Amino acid sequence: MILADKVIKLRKQRGWSQEELANQLNVSRQAVSKWESASSIPDIDKILKMSQIFEVTTDYLLKEELEEIEVSAPTEAETDEDLRSVSLEEADNFIEQKKRNCFSTALAIAAYILCPVVLIFLAGYSELATARISEDAAGGIGLVVLLLIVGAASVVVLLNDSRLEKYEYLKKGKFRLQYGVEGIVRKRQEEMSTFYRTCHAIGTFLCITSTLPIFLTLCFTGDNDFFSVIAVDVTLLLVSMGVFLFVWSGEQWEACQILLREGEFTKEEQSKKPIFVIYWCVVTAIYLGVSFWTFDWRRTWIIWPCAAVLSGALHMVLRMKREAGKHGE
């Protein structure tokens, strides 16, 4: 059965006239008449639109050997009149913008983890007999540095998000890719897969082994508090390096996932919030609240290494969940 006969069959099944179908496709009645008489062929955009309207697959419409109707169950987004068509140029621009943002975004997220390093170091140093700084001064300087780092990192994240605001409809899934775009996006995803998996493997290793400096310090230096402080700073550095790799590679990978609606951007799980930005803002608020409540700056720093290790575990859990969901589809 040729395309012309299938259009006639599907139209009559719904009791539509040629004019009614033409109105839904935003074409003239004469255009529909020409399609049904096989004197012209609709372009790919109109075929995609007909597959949505008639709730059939494009294969059924295009392949003459398919006689039985192959039903396609459209989602609410796919039948929305405001569904946006994404061209290859627009998809490329989105991927490139994500690629330009990835380094600074990764650096900002890593900065959230590293922000207490100076405070922890100065707090430990101030307790040494040879220290030339008081505990109060160490806490004050460290706190100022912490707030400056958190503020600068937040500005970077907000600026990068603002550059992607015009692509917000992509995260919400309110789009469809034009003919041929999906194949090109998948090819780009394959090209970056080695880089993505390598970064995630190294990042996972760094997060898992990040507590080794603390354990080694306890084994070889005993109760030396200053060495323990250095070990905590090294732990935070390792975790921040791991998270940096996760975000750096993940931002580029995410661009392809958004366009292909895979992973956390499937139709069932669209538009997720930046969980790690929220996480570190909450950790910072808890740290400041506890520290100002107790005024025990020498001990409240323990919140940071605990939060850093937890963030690494959280990142791996979310990743495993996404991978499990992908394999389950």
Buried (B, 14 or more C-beta within 10 A) or exposed (E): BEBBEBBBEBBEEEEBEBEEBBBBBEBEBEBBBBBBEEEEBBEEBBBBBBBBBBBBBBEBBBBEEBEEBBEBEBEEBBEBEEBEBBEBEBBBEBBEBBEEBBEBBBBBBBBBBBBBBBBBBBBBBBEEEEBEBEBEEBBBBBBEBBBEBBEBBBEBBEEBBEEBEEBEEBBEBBBBBBBEBBEBBBEBBEEBEEEBEEBBEBBBEBBBEBBEBBEEBBEEBEEBEBBBBBBBBBBBBBBBBBBBBBBBBBBBBBBBBBBBBBBBBBEEEBEEEEEBBEBBBEBBEEBBEEBEEEEEBBEBBEBBBEBBBEBBEBBBEBBEEBEEBEEEE
